[in-house]
């Protein structure tokens, strides 16, 4: 199997106030490293914003303990629609998955924070233990026990390892996530009845391959596909623009975009957005593309070209000049931590 993905770069979260959200996610989840804070028109996304170019602010924050970050996204000249309250199995990104190195510690810490809701810890079939968290905006997160870490930062949580997707046809979705994207180890596949609903849950996993500049930091990928049986699920993105409140995409770090594009087209998945050349965001740049899963849920793909290591001294790393598969040294990735969320 060809490895196209290096890991999860970020999950996109549409919010009404990006500054407030940035501080909330630092407090809840330790997302305390600022990679970029960028204001620009979202000119390539008009397919998903009613054929209109809107200005936006995008902030990428990370937790360098390991895992992907949050791309906090705010419309600047349009009032975003409120996020709805969705149920497991509704079509789209239902939850982002974050990893914990001590589920009990995370649970106890988060339980004490006002304004959020935390479920009990669940032990289910072949899954690692987990619990659900709903943040102040109504977004749902699945907090999962993990042993896969980049740094020994003293904190109970790491970053994003995946998402829970509601799907309408499990076989079609498996074809996309496992064959096209290559997240192809099946961790579990079972039916379960909870609160009067019957679901099929499939957990897919991709171990960190060691390939890609940020692979050691991003780590393993775990996604969960959930199909609601015997009832018709709601569709999370119905009548909404990309960038409205809630999860807007899951973004993968890609090693070779041209190869992935060709591979996706062979299974008849076509990129709906492709920046083609380098696209600048604040001091970071890369090529970004979007592809829809079989239900139209947006997957972002980014081939990173340039990353700010020490912004204030203008020290950047141009990844195009190096072997795409070669990991960056740990000390260099840790330099990212100099730029903190203030």
Secondary structure, DSSP 8 states (H G I E B T S, - for coil): ----EEEEEEEEEE-S-HHHHHHHHHHHH---EEEEEEEEE-GGGGGGTTT---EEEEEEEE-TTSSBEEEEEEESSS---------TT-BEEEEEEEEES-HHHHHHHHHTSTT-EE---B--TTS--EEEEE-TTS-EEEEEE----S---S-SEEEEEEEEEE-S-HHHHHIIIIIIS---EEEEEEEEEETTEEEEEEEEEE---S-STTHHHH--EEEEEEEEESS---BTTTT--TTSSEEEEEEEEES-HHHHHHHHHHTT--EEEE--S-EEETTEEEEEEEEE-TT--EEEEEEEEEEEEEGGGTEEEEGGGS-TTS---HHHHHGGGGSB--
